């Protein structure tokens, strides 16, 4: 996920969270933000691994 998209998503989730009165809803929105951040990190790591494998002359 691109940084600006992730930032937008996280800001939207925080805004929604601040409008909630239910603890359950706040918790769900908070965890959704954590999941999105973790997913973005894993996508970045996978892209880096793919780039590394493609440019490894020993694997050609």
N, C-alpha and C positions, 0 to 999 in steps of 0.2 A: 504494500500500500504506500502510495506516495506520501511524503511528509505533510504536504498541505492538506491532502485528503484526510489523513489521520488526525491532524490538528483540528480540522473542521468537525470531524466525527466526535472527537473528545469534547470539544466545546459544546456541541449540541447535546451530548449525553449529560454534561455537567449542568447545562441549563435546565434540561428536563428533570434531572435529579433535584435541583433546587426548588422546583415547583411541586414536588411530590410531598405528600403528608404521610404516606404509608412507608414504614421502615422497609417492608419487603420490596416495594417498588424502587426505593432508593438503593437498596442492596443490589438488585438486579441490574440497574443502570450502571452502578459503580463497577460491578463485575464485567459487564459488557465492555466498558472502557479498558479494563485490564486485559481482557481477552483480545481486543482489537490491537492493543499495543504489543502484546506477545506475538500475535499473528504477524504483525508488521516486521517484528524483529526476526522471526523465523523465515519469512520470505526473503529478507535481506541476506540472511546467512545462506540460504539455499542458492540464491543467485550468485553469491560469492563462491560457493563451492562449485557450482556449475562452471563459472568462468575459470576457476583454477584447474578443473579437470580438462576443460577444452584446450587450455594453453599449456598443458603439461607435455613436453616433447617425449617423455618416456612412455606415454600412453598412445602415441600416434602410431 
